[in-house]
């Protein structure tokens, strides 16, 4: 795989925090009574744009914003408009561990936020809420692998059963009074792709899938970025949870001018520039130079196949070549591959960029028994 280097903390598009203010002429006091009779905060305000001579039906929506309470001033009315992003600044966790919910709660976890979890998480944190009982998430979960339960020191714990409906499991009595937290592999909400996780987080927070979320954009996101991610959250704002999803999958979430939340692949991410990188389509796009190449299923890492390169003994250099993309000066590329040397003991070069790329930095790596320092990997 060859990818453009991405900085996981450099989100290309974030939510717009605020749209600004709408100032309305109120010199004649026409809006005074309206302010007293109606609640404006939280209501959607739509701003239309058009020419003074246009009919109202010809005006187009320019933006939508969520209103704060209007501020009446001398001769005018000031309405602050915020985007959906401001609403996402609220805490994602609203419940804490207390003895009113758990009579035998471990005193050391009183006041801690009760976690939520999406997708598959290895080593999810679990809190002891009663004798021999630990909670992984404050909601129903999909599964928990009881064979993976460990203490903070890594000691395996003998578990007995799962209470998936309540996000909990039970363990041996020997740990009842010694471990306030355990760690276990589990699946929270059975949602693994970034778009569906964004939808779930927002729905859990109370956003509407019909009016607040761009379902089509988020479905497209999952098609374009079909990766499996998982996370457990115990603190922070809703927006921070969305940031965590975005960083994990190299995607962006955003709120547009229509005050609708969507998602997209980062504009800086070109994805894997090598087509047929897994050789699922035979050797399409690849050629042999001084060697013969063939698709094989005897060795593979992902999928069902790999590429076998056979170099004649008399040939000093044999390789498989791919030339399906160009390189742009000023960009950094990452080349990765998994290779197995079946019957060769001499040093081998894994990658060599040739042709007409920009000048490459010299890289020293060791493969087999020799070092390569000429810019080839």
C-alpha angles and dihedrals in degrees: 000000000000117000137170109255111257130198104223093209095051103088108193095209128023133179118282104247097204140355097211130239138317113215115200126194108246101165092131094045093240092145098047095090092043091057091051095049103041139051112232102174112106095012120125118247118198120205115204126197131206146121120291090243094050122105114248090249089060094058116107128215109259099178145334125221140177113247128232119203109294118248114221115217134171106296096348147061121226118205119186113214120202131182129236086264091073091057088055091063089083120104115275092210116059102166130070135193112269138163090243087070097034117029093192096041117154104257090223093066099045108128096019117130115258106240132236125205138199126192127343117337126184113212097009112187116249125192126212106244099167140359107309091350127112129184120219098180139002092242141044113298132203102230146341125202103224092192091067100055110128141169123243088267092055098255113148115244125215105235126191112193146347130240097197094169089065099031094247144115136193129231141189118302091240088076096045096103103021108057122054091179136030131184125226141166110250146151117233118187104003092244119114110163120085098241095050090046091052089051092049094048092049094046090049087054092050105260119145118246090209102048107017103039132059097224095181093054092048092049090050088050090057091049093050095041105034096172129137117235134165137187143173120216131197103164146012136065127305088251090056090055089052089049089054091053090047094050092047095053100029092242136126130234119199146168113231132207090275089061091246124136119229142155139225142171112274112270090226092055113089091176121218107346092198113085117207089020091156095048091235087138097052115252096324110154094015132096137184123241113191089344140064121245131202139167113253134184097194092088125030140147103195127009121003106300151035138192120267115207117196117190120195114239092238093054116089094199128031126167149154115243134205122188104168099122142038129228126236122218114246096029126107119225130197119212118196133172142155113229135178123201104214104178108359127096101177124094115281132196114230099195134010121180111208139157118054108339124135117272109292126219115249110254126194115208135156121227119168107335105328138069123234116209105162100092094272122117 
